């Protein structure tokens, strides 16, 4: 996603919370046929470039270094019992 590419990922763990039809294609785990169909679907999509662009934007908004550092800083301040907004 960070490389502006469509993602094909198995429908396990937290992946469905991150990847949806706007940035990638989810497939059932342990199924080589499902992986092949997902990749084929992505390659045939007319929106593949737009999906890649949106994927990059999602990464920048949610998982950039600044975003993740800010999230960890909030946790740090919360653990110390300090209002980080002050």
C-alpha positions in Angstrom: 0.0 0.0 0.0 2.8 2.4 0.8 4.2 1.8 -2.7 0.9 2.9 -4.3 0.0 -0.6 -5.2 -3.2 -2.6 -4.9 -3.0 -5.2 -2.2 -4.2 -8.8 -2.4 -4.4 -10.2 1.2 -5.9 -13.2 2.9 -9.0 -12.5 5.0 -7.4 -13.2 8.4 -6.6 -11.3 11.6 -6.8 -7.5 11.3 -6.3 -7.4 7.6 -10.0 -6.9 6.7 -10.0 -3.8 9.0 -7.2 -2.3 6.9 -7.9 -3.5 3.4 -11.2 -3.1 1.6 -12.4 -3.0 -2.0 -11.2 0.6 -2.4 -7.5 -0.4 -1.9 -7.2 -4.1 -2.5 -8.8 -7.5 -2.7 -9.2 -9.9 0.1 -9.3 -13.7 -0.4 -10.0 -16.7 1.7 -6.9 -18.2 3.4 -5.3 -21.4 2.3 -6.6 -21.3 -1.2 -4.2 -20.9 -4.1 -7.2 -20.6 -6.4 -8.5 -17.6 -4.3 -5.1 -15.9 -4.5 -5.0 -16.4 -8.2 -8.5 -15.0 -8.7 -7.7 -12.0 -6.5 -4.6 -11.1 -8.4 -6.3 -11.6 -11.7 -9.2 -9.4 -10.6 -6.8 -6.7 -9.5 -4.9 -6.8 -12.7 -8.1 -6.5 -14.8 -9.5 -3.6 -12.7 -9.8 -0.3 -14.6 -9.4 1.4 -11.3 -6.1 -0.2 -10.4 -4.2 3.1 -10.4 -6.8 4.9 -8.4 -6.8 2.1 -5.9 -3.0 2.3 -5.5 -3.2 6.1 -5.0 -5.9 5.6 -2.3 -3.8 2.9 -0.7 -0.9 5.2 -0.4 -3.0 8.0 1.1 -4.5 5.6 3.6 -1.0 4.6 4.7 0.1 8.2 5.0 -3.0 9.1 7.1 -2.9 6.1 9.4 0.6 4.6 9.5 3.2 7.2 8.6 6.1 7.6 11.0 4.6 10.9 12.2 1.2 9.3 12.7 2.5 6.3 14.6 4.9 8.4 16.7 2.0 10.6 17.7 -0.1 7.6 18.6 2.6 6.2 20.8 3.2 9.6 22.4 -0.5 9.7 23.4 -0.2 6.3 25.0 3.0 7.4 26.8 1.3 10.5 28.2 -1.8 8.5 29.2 0.4 6.0 31.1 1.9 8.9 33.0 -1.5 10.3 33.8 -0.7 13.5 32.0 -3.2 15.4 29.7 -1.4 15.4 26.4 -3.6 18.2 25.1 -2.3 20.6 27.7 
